[in-house]
């Protein structure tokens, strides 16, 4: 199965996540961002006009996001978009469906989280062992070596 893109919108039609795996083209000379916004708007209108009994592939990813975020909400999509993209990349990469098994996706996500925590721990140890590498403003603020992002 080839996926051309993944779009997650809220109930008001605001796009929260958009990943296109193929370029979006039109006959005019509009910017790609404008064209993508038009595509998102068309997708939203089509989804709103369909019967509630219809389901699509993307809705199958929501239970996986629910498991990873313990009941996903719109704020998770906004403030943890890096994790959402990682989870979606475990499911679809370059338009090809890789894995839809929720257990495999959860395992990969847990492994990624462990690696991230380990790297933060090493960074924190490095910062605490050599305070001379901190800038004066970081020393004054009592930098604790949290996330580098």
C-alpha positions in Angstrom: 0.0 0.0 0.0 1.4 3.4 -1.0 0.5 6.3 1.3 0.8 9.8 -0.4 0.5 11.7 2.9 -0.8 11.8 6.4 -2.9 14.6 7.6 -4.2 15.0 11.2 -6.8 17.8 11.7 -8.8 18.8 14.7 -12.6 19.0 14.7 -12.4 22.7 13.7 -10.3 21.9 10.6 -7.0 23.1 11.9 -4.1 21.0 10.6 -2.0 19.6 13.4 0.2 17.2 11.6 0.9 17.0 7.9 3.4 14.7 6.2 3.5 14.4 2.4 5.4 11.6 0.9 4.9 12.8 -2.7 5.1 16.4 -4.0 1.8 18.1 -4.5 1.5 19.7 -7.9 -1.0 22.0 -9.7 -1.1 23.7 -13.0 -0.6 27.2 -11.6 2.5 28.7 -10.1 1.4 28.6 -6.5 3.8 27.9 -3.7 3.9 24.3 -2.4 2.8 25.4 1.1 -0.4 27.0 -0.4 -1.1 23.9 -2.4 -0.7 21.7 0.6 -3.1 23.9 2.6 -5.6 23.5 -0.2 -5.2 19.7 -0.1 -5.7 19.7 3.7 -8.8 21.7 3.3 -10.2 19.3 0.7 -9.4 16.3 2.8 -11.1 17.9 5.8 -14.2 18.7 3.8 -14.4 15.1 2.4 -14.0 13.6 5.8 -16.7 15.8 7.3 -19.1 14.9 4.5 -18.7 11.1 4.8 -21.0 8.9 6.9 -19.7 8.1 10.4 -19.6 4.4 9.6 -16.7 4.9 7.2 -13.2 4.3 8.4 -9.8 4.9 6.8 -6.2 3.9 7.4 -5.3 7.0 9.3 -7.9 6.3 11.9 -6.1 3.1 12.5 -3.1 5.1 13.7 -5.1 6.8 16.4 -5.2 3.8 18.8 -1.4 3.5 18.5 -1.0 7.2 19.4 -3.5 6.6 22.3 -1.3 3.9 23.7 1.9 5.9 23.3 0.4 9.0 24.9 -2.0 7.3 27.3 -5.1 8.8 25.6 -3.8 11.2 23.0 -5.3 14.7 22.8 -4.7 17.7 20.6 -2.1 19.2 23.0 0.0 16.0 22.6 0.1 16.6 18.9 1.1 20.2 19.4 3.7 19.9 22.2 5.1 16.5 21.3 5.1 16.6 17.6 8.5 15.1 17.4 7.2 11.9 19.2 4.1 11.9 16.9 6.3 12.1 13.8 8.5 9.3 15.2 5.5 7.1 15.8 4.1 7.8 12.4 7.5 7.0 10.9 7.3 3.6 12.6 4.1 3.0 10.8 4.8 4.7 7.4 8.1 5.6 5.9 8.5 7.3 2.5 4.9 6.3 1.7 5.3 2.6 2.4 3.4 1.0 5.2 6.1 -0.6 7.5 4.2 -1.9 10.4 0.7 -1.6 11.8 1.2 -4.0 14.7 0.6 -1.9 17.8 3.0 -4.0 19.9 5.9 -3.5 17.5 5.3 0.3 17.3 5.0 0.6 21.1 8.3 -1.4 21.5 10.1 0.8 19.1 8.7 3.9 20.8 9.8 2.7 24.3 13.3 1.9 22.9 13.5 5.4 21.4 12.4 6.9 24.8 15.1 4.9 26.7 17.8 6.0 24.3 16.7 9.6 24.6 16.7 9.5 28.4 20.1 7.8 28.4 21.5 10.6 26.1 20.0 13.2 28.4 21.6 11.5 31.4 25.0 11.5 29.8 24.6 15.2 28.8 23.5 16.1 32.3 26.6 14.2 33.7 28.8 16.1 31.3 27.4 19.5 32.2 27.7 18.8 35.9 31.2 17.5 35.7 32.5 20.5 33.7 30.7 23.7 34.8 33.5 25.8 33.2 31.9 24.9 29.8 28.7 26.7 30.7 28.2 30.3 29.6 27.9 32.9 32.4 24.2 33.2 31.8 23.8 29.4 32.1 25.8 29.4 35.3 23.8 32.3 36.7 20.5 30.5 35.9 21.7 27.4 37.6 21.5 25.3 34.5 20.5 21.7 35.4 21.4 20.1 32.0 17.9 19.2 30.9 16.9 18.7 27.3 19.1 20.4 24.8 16.0 21.3 22.8 
